[in-house]
Amino acid sequence: MMSEHKHETHKSDPDKTARDPFTEDEIILLMRKLLTTIEKDIYPLTAVQVAKGDRVFGASIHNMKEPYDTICYDTNRSGTIDPLYHGETSCIHTFYKMDKHIKEFKLGNNLSNLKNSEYDLDPTQCIFLATHEPCSLCLSAISWCGFSNFLYLFTYEDSATSFEMPIDIKMLEDVFGNDNSKGNPYYHKKNSFWESHNIKWIIENKIVKDLKCKADLQDHVRKIEKMYDALVQDHPGCDEEKHYLAPKKELIGPSKL
């Protein structure tokens, strides 16, 4: 399902050996862990911050080895700190501020020796979870920080419809010219930096033997979807996009030169 690769100056290392594919039992354990993290850890923190004016996005970082322990998690703080504190970037800041982490930025080289840490805090050896498919800012942050993968629950389409937040798609289309048409995807889900996977797709397509566990996981997804729907209904301002999408009367910039 996911491969590991080491970044050196943010490029893949051809000598890094890819891990064996996840077995179905490993996938079930991982999906259960990630969904439980969203429900029990990320969502409660998100609900607190949404009440303060932040937004519904959150993220967590996990050890890539069983039982996929949670290293850290955080939520969007774009209203209480600044607009760059998305769920993913907040979580990345938390990851690098941890006392157990190396004190210097020496990613992707032999000096980043964290063998004495409780967890392996090399980002290429972690699993990155986002509640929502990362926006262009967070895609870049994940890339620059050396994570080799990310998984997400809600897609761009979910954000645009269920959450009434089309800004991610609009930015990819208007700024980068990526309209998700044939040959022009929003982004390449597998590239030299990382690969990405949707949790609902994994459950539907990668669990083919244990149908009881598959159904349980799908029920868990529906439970979380209802929780987030209720959160948005209770705090309608948390999906506000007027600041970004309001028509501009006049563009001030090079076009005026």
C-alpha positions as CSV (number, residue, x, y, z in Angstrom):
1,M,0.0,0.0,0.0
2,M,2.7,2.5,1.0
3,S,6.3,2.6,0.2
4,E,9.1,4.1,2.2
5,H,11.8,6.3,0.7
6,K,14.4,8.5,2.2
7,H,14.7,12.2,1.2
8,E,18.1,13.8,0.8
9,T,17.7,17.5,0.1
10,H,14.1,16.4,-0.6
11,K,14.9,13.9,-3.3
12,S,14.2,10.2,-3.1
13,D,17.1,7.9,-2.4
14,P,17.2,5.0,-4.8
15,D,19.1,2.9,-2.3
16,K,16.2,3.1,0.2
17,T,14.5,-0.3,0.2
18,A,10.7,-0.2,-0.1
19,R,8.8,-2.0,2.6
20,D,6.8,-5.1,1.8
21,P,3.2,-4.4,0.9
22,F,0.8,-4.3,3.8
23,T,-1.1,-7.5,4.5
24,E,-4.9,-7.3,4.8
25,D,-4.6,-7.8,8.6
26,E,-2.1,-4.9,8.8
27,I,-4.4,-2.7,6.7
28,I,-7.3,-3.5,9.1
29,L,-5.2,-2.6,12.1
30,L,-4.0,0.6,10.5
31,M,-7.4,1.7,9.4
32,R,-8.8,1.0,12.9
33,K,-6.0,3.0,14.5
34,L,-6.4,6.0,12.1
35,L,-10.1,6.2,12.4
36,T,-9.9,5.9,16.2
37,T,-7.3,8.7,16.3
38,I,-9.7,10.9,14.3
39,E,-12.6,10.2,16.6
40,K,-10.9,10.2,20.0
41,D,-8.0,12.6,19.6
42,I,-8.3,14.9,16.6
43,Y,-12.0,15.6,16.6
44,P,-12.3,16.6,20.3
45,L,-9.5,19.0,19.9
46,T,-10.9,20.3,16.6
47,A,-14.3,20.9,18.3
48,V,-12.6,23.0,21.0
49,Q,-10.7,25.1,18.4
50,V,-13.7,25.5,16.1
51,A,-15.6,27.1,18.9
52,K,-12.7,29.6,19.1
53,G,-12.9,30.5,15.4
54,D,-10.6,27.9,13.8
55,R,-11.6,25.4,11.1
56,V,-12.5,21.7,10.9
57,F,-9.2,20.3,9.6
58,G,-6.9,18.1,11.6
59,A,-3.9,15.8,11.3
60,S,-1.8,13.2,13.2
61,I,1.6,11.5,12.7
62,H,2.1,7.8,13.5
63,N,4.9,5.3,13.9
64,M,5.0,3.3,10.7
65,K,5.5,0.1,12.6
66,E,2.7,-1.8,14.4
67,P,0.7,-0.9,16.3
68,Y,1.1,2.5,14.6
69,D,1.4,4.5,17.8
70,T,0.3,8.1,17.6
71,I,3.4,10.4,17.8
72,C,1.4,13.6,17.8
73,Y,-1.8,15.2,16.5
74,D,-3.1,18.7,16.1
75,T,-5.8,20.8,14.5
76,N,-6.4,23.9,12.4
77,R,-5.5,27.1,14.2
78,S,-5.8,29.5,11.2
79,G,-8.2,31.8,13.2
80,T,-6.4,31.8,16.5
81,I,-2.8,31.9,15.3
82,D,-2.4,32.8,11.6
83,P,-3.8,31.6,8.3
84,L,-0.9,29.3,7.6
85,Y,-1.7,27.1,10.7
86,H,-3.8,24.5,8.8
87,G,-4.4,21.2,10.4
88,E,-1.5,19.6,8.7
89,T,1.0,22.4,9.2
90,S,0.0,22.7,12.9
91,C,0.7,19.0,13.3
92,I,4.0,19.3,11.6
93,H,5.0,22.2,13.9
94,T,4.0,20.0,16.8
95,F,6.1,17.1,15.5
96,Y,9.2,19.3,15.2
97,K,8.8,20.9,18.5
98,M,8.7,17.7,20.4
99,D,11.3,17.4,23.1
100,K,12.2,13.9,21.9
101,H,13.0,15.2,18.5
102,I,16.5,16.3,17.3
103,K,17.1,19.9,17.9
104,E,18.4,20.8,14.5
105,F,17.0,20.5,11.0
106,K,19.2,17.8,9.5
107,L,16.6,16.0,7.5
108,G,17.6,13.3,5.0
109,N,21.2,12.7,6.1
110,N,23.1,10.5,8.4
111,L,23.3,13.2,11.1
112,S,19.6,12.7,11.8
113,N,20.2,9.8,14.0
114,L,17.2,9.3,16.3
115,K,17.8,5.7,17.4
116,N,17.7,6.7,21.0
117,S,14.2,8.2,20.7
118,E,11.2,6.5,22.0
119,Y,9.8,6.6,18.4
120,D,11.6,6.8,15.1
121,L,11.0,10.5,14.3
122,D,12.5,10.3,10.9
123,P,9.5,11.6,8.8
124,T,10.1,9.0,6.1
125,Q,9.5,6.3,8.7
126,C,6.1,7.8,9.8
127,I,2.5,7.7,8.6
128,F,0.9,11.1,8.1
129,L,-2.9,11.3,8.5
130,A,-5.0,14.2,7.5
131,T,-8.7,14.3,8.2
132,H,-9.2,16.1,4.8
133,E,-7.3,15.8,1.6
134,P,-4.5,18.4,2.0
135,C,-4.7,21.7,0.2
136,S,-1.9,23.0,-2.0
137,L,-0.2,24.6,1.0
138,C,-0.2,21.4,3.0
139,L,0.9,19.3,0.0
140,S,4.0,21.4,-0.2
141,A,4.5,21.3,3.6
142,I,4.4,17.5,3.6
143,S,6.8,17.5,0.7
144,W,9.3,19.9,2.2
145,C,9.3,18.2,5.6
146,G,10.2,14.8,4.2
147,F,7.1,12.7,4.8
148,S,6.9,9.8,2.4
149,N,3.2,9.3,2.5
150,F,-0.1,10.6,3.7
151,L,-3.6,9.2,4.2
152,Y,-6.8,11.2,4.4
153,L,-10.5,10.6,5.1
154,F,-12.4,13.3,3.4
155,T,-11.7,14.1,-0.3
156,Y,-11.6,17.5,-2.0
157,E,-15.1,16.7,-3.3
158,D,-16.3,16.0,0.3
159,S,-14.8,19.4,1.4
160,A,-16.5,21.2,-1.5
161,T,-19.9,19.5,-1.0
162,S,-20.5,18.2,2.5
163,F,-18.4,20.9,4.1
164,E,-19.2,23.7,1.5
165,M,-15.5,24.5,1.2
166,P,-14.5,24.5,-2.5
167,I,-11.4,26.7,-1.9
168,D,-8.9,23.8,-2.2
169,I,-10.2,22.8,-5.7
170,K,-10.5,26.5,-6.8
171,M,-7.0,27.2,-5.8
172,L,-5.6,24.2,-7.6
173,E,-7.6,25.2,-10.7
174,D,-7.1,29.0,-10.7
175,V,-3.5,29.2,-9.4
176,F,-1.9,26.0,-10.8
177,G,-4.2,25.3,-13.7
178,N,-4.9,21.7,-12.5
179,D,-8.6,21.0,-13.2
180,N,-8.5,17.2,-12.6
181,S,-9.3,16.5,-16.3
182,K,-7.6,13.6,-18.1
183,G,-3.9,14.1,-18.0
184,N,-4.2,17.1,-15.7
185,P,-4.9,15.8,-12.2
186,Y,-5.1,18.1,-9.1
187,Y,-1.8,16.5,-8.1
188,H,0.0,13.2,-8.7
189,K,-0.9,10.9,-5.9
190,K,2.3,9.0,-6.3
191,N,5.5,11.0,-7.0
192,S,9.2,11.2,-6.0
193,F,8.3,12.8,-2.7
194,W,5.4,10.8,-1.4
195,E,2.3,8.7,-2.2
196,S,-1.2,9.4,-0.9
197,H,-4.2,7.2,-0.2
198,N,-7.9,7.8,0.6
199,I,-9.0,5.8,3.7
200,K,-12.5,5.1,2.3
201,W,-11.0,3.8,-0.9
202,I,-8.6,1.6,1.0
203,I,-11.3,0.1,3.1
204,E,-13.5,-0.6,0.0
205,N,-10.8,-2.0,-2.3
206,K,-8.1,-3.5,-0.1
207,I,-10.1,-5.4,2.4
208,V,-11.6,-8.3,0.5
209,K,-11.5,-11.3,2.8
210,D,-12.6,-10.1,6.3
211,L,-15.9,-8.6,5.3
212,K,-17.0,-8.3,9.0
213,C,-14.0,-6.0,9.7
214,K,-14.7,-4.1,6.4
215,A,-18.3,-3.4,7.4
216,D,-17.2,-2.4,10.9
217,L,-14.7,0.1,9.5
218,Q,-17.3,1.5,7.0
219,D,-19.7,2.0,10.0
220,H,-16.9,3.8,11.8
221,V,-16.4,6.1,8.8
222,R,-20.1,6.9,8.7
223,K,-20.0,7.7,12.5
224,I,-17.1,10.1,12.0
225,E,-18.9,11.7,9.0
226,K,-21.9,12.4,11.2
227,M,-19.8,13.9,13.9
228,Y,-18.1,16.3,11.5
229,D,-21.5,17.2,9.9
230,A,-22.9,18.0,13.3
231,L,-19.8,20.2,14.1
232,V,-20.2,22.2,10.9
233,Q,-24.0,22.6,11.6
234,D,-23.3,23.8,15.1
235,H,-20.6,26.2,14.0
236,P,-21.5,27.4,10.4
237,G,-18.7,30.0,10.4
238,C,-16.0,27.3,10.5
239,D,-16.6,26.6,6.8
240,E,-16.5,30.3,5.8
241,E,-14.8,31.0,2.5
242,K,-15.9,34.6,1.9
243,H,-12.4,36.0,2.6
244,Y,-10.9,33.9,-0.2
245,L,-13.7,33.7,-2.7
246,A,-15.3,37.1,-2.5
247,P,-15.2,38.9,-5.9
248,K,-12.3,41.4,-6.1
249,K,-13.3,44.8,-7.3
250,E,-9.8,45.5,-8.6
251,L,-6.6,43.6,-8.8
252,I,-3.6,45.6,-7.7
253,G,-0.3,44.2,-9.0
254,P,1.9,43.8,-12.1
255,S,-1.1,44.1,-14.4
256,K,-1.3,47.7,-13.4
257,L,2.3,48.5,-14.3
